[in-house]
Amino acid sequence: MTREVSNPSPDESRGFGQDLVGIAIFAAAVFLIVSVSMAMRGQAQTPTGIQAFFHDLVARFGPVPCLALGVAMAGIGGKLWLFGLKHGLLRHVFGVVGCALCLAILAGAFSDTAGGSLGNALGGAVRRTTHWSLAALVGLLALALPAWLAWLKPAVFGVAAEGNRGPSATRNEPLTDS
């Protein structure tokens, strides 16, 4: 009886470390969601320790961007844990963080508190000096910028898009008819 040994595929050999990173990101994101929810409800009279940190986070960036960040990071961690990522983990993380920060600007265009102090300082300032619709447009453009840089134009971070590999010849090589 001989046992046949097969080589694992790249998906099977992704490693235990990648699973641990995914679980850690997922757990931290769920902790962020729960803590921000508690901060929004005001359950602690005088927050201390980690509660004070999350109260400060909600005050600076607003509840909606913090919850969106938590949900998106839970998605990234869950995908990394369950399916793995071939490349681009940092691209996804920076894209989500950038979109969450710019979501604070967009939320500040509609409310003084929805975007925290960041949204009130940027989106709220445009709303107070002009009109809420112009502030919303500025917020949408700000939100579109990190999304474009992270996912729609991934070659900026040195990662070519799946469908845009291009020819293998470089630009300096002359083209020949063969």
HELIX and SHEET records of a PDB file:
HELIX    1   1 PHE A   16  ARG A   41  1                                  26    
HELIX    2   2 ILE A   50  PHE A   61  1                                  12    
HELIX    3   3 PRO A   63  LEU A   82  1                                  20    
HELIX    4   4 LEU A   89  GLY A  108  1                                  20    
HELIX    5   5 GLY A  116  ALA A  121  1                                   6    
HELIX    6   6 GLY A  123  THR A  129  1                                   7    
HELIX    7   7 TRP A  132  ALA A  147  1                                  16    
HELIX    8   8 TRP A  148  LEU A  152  3                                   5    
HELIX    9   9 PRO A  154  PHE A  157  5                                   4    
END                                                                             
